[in-house]
Amino acid sequence: MKRPRKDTGVERTLRAWRPTMPSELASLVTDSAQPARQLVTAALSQLKIGEQLNEVEVLAAWSEIVGPVLAKHSIPGALRNGLLTVGITNPAIQQELRGLLKRDILARLQKRFGVRRVRDINFRVIG
């Protein structure tokens, strides 16, 4: 004889949470457990937190990717739809970055973060 399944705290929490979730997330939460990665990815996408995380990751790796000299004169900003906007302190450095260095920097970014996350770079003089 089978024993009735015990209601766990996790299941109670999910049942209580379901009505307040956006429909895109509710479809992922079923009685059978979904991989956490699916839920987190869907939540980040819905809340648009993923773009902010990408910007933070690029900022943290920028000095390593471009080197200390260029990092001193540039700062990565917004990353929207695969376009990374980088602020540059000097027009001469901007010209150099737009030339041959752009392809190399873009290749390094894509290798580290993926081609889909960083598709192009726009260098702008700030200040």
C-alpha positions, 0 to 999 in steps of 0.5 A: 500500500502506498503512503500518501506523499508528504507535502513539503515546505517547498511545495507549499511555497511554490503553490503560494507563490504561483498566483503572483508570478508572471505567466512566463515564469508560472509555466516553468513551475510545475509539480515536477522540479525544473532545473534551477537554471531554467527558473533563474534564466527566465526570472532574470530575463523577465526582470531585465537583470541579466543586462545589468549583470553583463555590464558588471561582468564587463566592467570587472574584466575590462582592465584585463581585456584591454590592458592597464594603459587603455583601461586608465583612459576608458570605461565600459558603460551600457551593454544593450542588445549586444552593443557595448558603449565605452566612454573614452577620455581622449579623442586620440585614444578614441581614434586608435580604439576605433581602428585596429584595436576594436576588432581585437578587443571585440574578439576578446570580449566575445571569447570571454562573454560570448558572441551573442552577448557582445556583438559590437562596441561603440567608443564615445569621448566623455568629459 
